Amino acid sequence: MDVLSGKWKIAIISSICYYNKRRFSDILNDVGGISNKMLSKELKELEINRLVKRTVLDTQPVIVQYQLTEYGLTLKSIIDNLADWGTVGPLAIRLPNRA
């Protein structure tokens, strides 16, 4: 579980998972409130733990893309379930208890 610990990792993985490949600036825009420095740190940790692959494209200017590895893709169903729960959960909380 340490691999996914912290405030930002799930949000970062969700961004990459949803779009398949994401540039640094795209992830920065998707994950509200995260700083450049923190995003860089979190992406490095995810790369070290083999959840994210970093690809540097030979373009002008240089483009860096991030995508989930095969191992990282195993989290897709969990991320999808969390997203579903996040949309249904608040509704369940507001419903009166019928015990």
N, C-alpha and C positions, 0 to 999 in steps of 0.2 A: 504493500500500500504506500510505502514511502515514495515510490515512483510517481504517484499521482497526488502527493501531499502538497499543501499550499493553496493559496487563494486563486491562482491563475491557470494552473495546468489543464483543468477540465475545460475551461473556456477556450484556451488556445487549441487544444485537441479538437474541440467542437468546430471551431472555425476552419481548421484544416480539413477535417472530416467532411464537413458540409460542402466545401468547394473543391475538394480533392487536392488541388495545388494552390498555395497561397504565397504571395510575396510578404516580406516583413511589414511593409506599410499597410497592406490589406489586413493582416492579423492585428496590427496596432489599432486600426479603425474599428475592427470587429469587437475587440476586447476593451470595453470602456473602462477608463481609469488607470490602465497600466502604463507605466513609463517605458521609454525606449530601453533604458538600462535593465529594467526588470524583465521586459519581454526577451531581450537578448540573453539574459541569464537563464530564464526558464526554457527557452528554445535549446540552449546548449545542454542543459540537464536532460531534456527530452531526447536529444540526439545521443548523448552518452548512454542513456538507458535504452537505446535502439527503438524508440517509439516514433521518432521523426527522422526523416532523411533530408539533408540540406544539399541542394544542387545549385552550383554557380554556373549560370549560362554565359557563354562567350559572346556577349552582345555589347553594344556601346549605347548607353552606359551599361555596366555590368548589372545583371538581374540575378537575385538570389531567390530561389523558390524552396518552399518547404512542403513536404507531403508525408503522409503516414507510411511507415514501413509495413511489411506483412504482419509483424507483431503488433504494431500500432493499430492496424485495421481490426484486430480482434476486439478492440474497445468500441467499435462502431455500434454494435447492438446495445451495449451499455449506455452509450451516449444517447442513442435514439430513445431508449427507455426513460432516461432522465429527462429528456426534452418532453416526452409524452406526459410523464408524471408532473412536470412543471406547468403544463397547460391544464391538466385535470385536477391537480392537487389543490390549487386555490379555490376551485369550485366546490370540492368536497369539504373544505374547511368552512365555507360559508353556509353549507346546508345544515338545517337543524338536525340535532342528534335524535334518531328514532329508536332508541333502546327501550 
